[in-house]
């Protein structure tokens, strides 16, 4: 599972999904505003989560910080998944559940990266990135 090609594919899938949503969050797209309004955290939650996802994406791509980025990405996606399950519903504004599925895929990719880098957790706790 530590195949470098597999690892980069997993990283790129997570990063592409995280980055492609930034346009909608930062431009105030109707669907993003709807989601964060329904969650009661518009606009700060929308912009804040976008900044967090951007930072996570950058960290995932840097080998020394992949673990930290994957942890941030997983945390963000858990928040998104719980929001879908308990507030928004799986389908949001007739998207066919696409956002929910993308959150699950991203969470799986981040989980794979966390497992691959679990040996770095003690260093992370000592802040030795």
N, C-alpha and C positions, 0 to 999 in steps of 0.2 A: 504493500500500500504506500510505500515511500518512493515509488517511481516518480522521478522529477517531471516527466511529461504529464502524468496523471495529476500531480500536485498543481502544476501550472494551469491545467484545464479547469480544475476545481476552483483555483484562485480567480481565474478569468471569468468563470460563470458567476461567481459571487459578486465580483467587482462590476461586471457589466450590468447585472440586475440592479445593484445599489446605485450606480452612476446614472443609469437611464431614468430613474425616478426623480433625480435631482432637478431636471428641467421643469417637471410639473410642480414640484414643491417650491422652487425658487421663483417661478413665474406666476404663481398663484392660479394655476389651472383650476377650472371649475370643480373637477372631481376631488382634487387635493383639498381645496377649501371646504367642500362638503364634508369630507371625511373628518378633518380636524375640527370643524364646527360641531359636528355630531359628537365628537369626543370631548368638546368643551375646552379645547386648547388652541384655537385658531387666534392669531397667526403664529404665536411664539412656539407652539408645539410643532407646527409644520416646518418652520424655518430651523428650529433647533434640531429636529430629527434629521433634516437635510444636511446640516453641518456635521452632525454625528456620523451620518452615513458616508459623507465625503471623507472625513478623517479615517473612518474604518477602512474605506476602499484604499486609501493611500497606504495605510499601515499593513494591509493584507499583502500588497505588492512588494513590500520591502522585506526580504527574508528575515532580518533580525527582529522585525516587529509584527510578523505574521500572526503570532499567537494573540497579541493585544488587539490587533485589528479584527481577528476572527471572534474574539470574545465580545468586542463592541458590536460587531455585525450580528452575532447570535442574540445578544441582548436586545438589540433593536428589533430583530425579526420576531423574537418571543413577544415583545410588546405589540407588534403588528398582528401576530396570530391571535393573541388574547383579545385584542380590540375587535378583530373580525368575529371571533367566537362569542363574545359576550356583549358587544355593543352594536357593531356594524352589520353583522351577518356575513356569510360567505360571499354572496353576490352583492356588490356595491354598484349602484347606478347601472344595472344591466351589463356588468363587465364579464358575466359568466364565471365569476370566481377567479379571474385571471390574477388579480392582485394577491389573493389568498394563496394561490398556487405558487406564485413567484416568491412570496415570503417563505413558504415551506422549502422550496428549492434552495433559496439562499441560506436558510437555517441549516439544511443538510450539508451544504458546502462548507459553511463555517464550522459545523460540528466535526466534519472530516479533518479540517485544518487544525482544530483544537486537539483532536486525538493524535494527529501526526506530530504535533509540537508539545505534547503534554510533558515531555522531559524538561521543557524550559519553564514550567510553572514555578519551580523554586526560585529561579533567577528573576522572574517577573515579580514575585513577592518581595524580593530584595531590591527591586527596581534596577536590575542589571540588564538593560535591553541591549 
